[in-house]
Amino acid sequence: MKSSESNQSELFLRLEQELATYKNALSAATDQLLAEEITKYPIFVVHQQDITVGIPMIDRKKVLGNWSINASSLEQFAEKKIIMKDKLDAFKANFKDPDDYYCLFVLSELGANFVFLTR
């Protein structure tokens, strides 16, 4: 089990390094979503396949990176039943301040995981 945890930690560390180049775009999108009161809970979908969640921001085929990113929100995740309505309060309680963290929904070889990345 420890090797699995170690492998997962290495993958998340690599992900954090790869996403460092996207931080300016994530910051601008977060600030806009909050300022326009679109959501208090911005979520960025980080993926390498075609998905229909969120608004495409970055296409990995058009940038020097391995990831595409879509901007979304807790409200859309509830609407699409990615987060069930009975889990919304728990999700909100664990959601980190978007002024300090990005909430990422990462679709990777590890499956689908929520990750909070420091701004």
C-alpha positions as CSV (number, residue, x, y, z in Angstrom):
1,M,0.0,0.0,0.0
2,K,2.8,2.4,0.7
3,S,4.2,2.1,-2.8
4,S,0.8,3.0,-4.1
5,E,0.6,6.0,-1.9
6,S,4.1,7.0,-2.9
7,N,3.3,6.6,-6.6
8,Q,0.1,8.7,-6.1
9,S,2.1,11.4,-4.3
10,E,4.7,11.5,-7.1
11,L,1.9,11.9,-9.7
12,F,0.3,14.7,-7.8
13,L,3.7,16.4,-7.4
14,R,4.3,16.1,-11.1
15,L,0.8,17.5,-11.8
16,E,1.4,20.5,-9.6
17,Q,4.7,21.2,-11.5
18,E,2.9,20.8,-14.8
19,L,0.1,23.1,-13.8
20,A,2.4,25.9,-12.6
21,T,2.4,27.3,-16.1
22,Y,-1.4,27.6,-16.0
23,K,-1.6,29.6,-12.8
24,N,-1.9,33.0,-14.4
25,A,-4.9,31.8,-16.5
26,L,-6.4,30.1,-13.4
27,S,-6.0,33.3,-11.3
28,A,-7.7,35.5,-14.0
29,A,-10.6,33.0,-14.3
30,T,-11.0,32.7,-10.6
31,D,-11.0,36.4,-10.1
32,Q,-13.6,36.9,-12.9
33,L,-15.9,34.2,-11.6
34,L,-15.8,35.6,-8.1
35,A,-16.0,39.3,-9.1
36,E,-19.0,38.7,-11.4
37,E,-20.6,36.6,-8.7
38,I,-21.0,33.7,-11.0
39,T,-20.1,31.3,-8.2
40,K,-18.4,31.3,-4.8
41,Y,-17.1,27.8,-5.6
42,P,-15.1,27.9,-8.8
43,I,-13.9,24.4,-10.0
44,F,-11.4,23.9,-12.8
45,V,-11.7,20.6,-14.7
46,V,-8.2,19.4,-15.6
47,H,-8.3,16.7,-18.3
48,Q,-6.7,15.2,-21.3
49,Q,-9.8,13.9,-23.1
50,D,-12.9,15.5,-24.5
51,I,-15.4,16.4,-21.8
52,T,-18.6,18.4,-21.6
53,V,-18.3,19.9,-18.1
54,G,-17.5,23.6,-17.9
55,I,-16.4,26.2,-20.4
56,P,-13.1,25.4,-22.2
57,M,-10.3,27.7,-21.2
58,I,-7.1,26.0,-22.3
59,D,-6.8,23.4,-25.0
60,R,-3.7,21.2,-24.5
61,K,-3.4,20.9,-28.3
62,K,-2.8,24.6,-28.5
63,V,-0.5,25.2,-25.6
64,L,2.8,23.9,-24.4
65,G,1.3,21.6,-21.8
66,N,-0.3,18.2,-21.3
67,W,-3.6,19.4,-19.8
68,S,-6.8,21.0,-21.0
69,I,-8.7,23.1,-18.5
70,N,-12.4,24.0,-18.3
71,A,-13.9,26.5,-15.9
72,S,-16.9,25.3,-14.0
73,S,-18.6,25.7,-10.6
74,L,-20.1,23.7,-7.7
75,E,-23.5,24.6,-9.1
76,Q,-22.8,23.0,-12.4
77,F,-21.3,19.9,-10.7
78,A,-24.6,19.6,-8.8
79,E,-26.6,20.1,-11.9
80,K,-24.7,17.4,-13.8
81,K,-24.9,15.2,-10.7
82,I,-21.1,14.9,-10.4
83,I,-21.6,16.0,-6.8
84,M,-24.9,14.8,-5.4
85,K,-27.2,17.3,-3.7
86,D,-27.0,15.6,-0.3
87,K,-23.2,16.0,-0.4
88,L,-23.2,19.8,-1.2
89,D,-22.9,21.0,2.4
90,A,-20.0,18.6,3.1
91,F,-18.3,19.8,-0.1
92,K,-18.8,23.5,0.8
93,A,-17.4,22.8,4.3
94,N,-14.2,21.3,2.8
95,F,-13.9,23.9,0.0
96,K,-10.8,26.0,0.5
97,D,-10.8,29.8,0.1
98,P,-10.6,30.5,-3.7
99,D,-8.5,33.6,-2.9
100,D,-5.8,31.2,-1.7
101,Y,-6.4,27.9,-3.6
102,Y,-7.6,26.6,-6.9
103,C,-10.1,23.8,-6.7
104,L,-9.2,21.3,-9.5
105,F,-11.2,18.3,-10.6
106,V,-8.5,16.2,-12.2
107,L,-9.3,13.4,-14.6
108,S,-6.2,11.3,-15.0
109,E,-4.8,7.8,-14.8
110,L,-5.6,8.0,-11.0
111,G,-9.3,8.4,-11.8
112,A,-11.2,11.5,-10.9
113,N,-9.9,13.5,-7.9
114,F,-10.5,16.9,-6.3
115,V,-7.2,18.6,-5.6
116,F,-6.6,22.0,-4.1
117,L,-3.6,23.8,-5.5
118,T,-2.1,26.9,-3.8
119,R,-2.5,30.1,-5.8
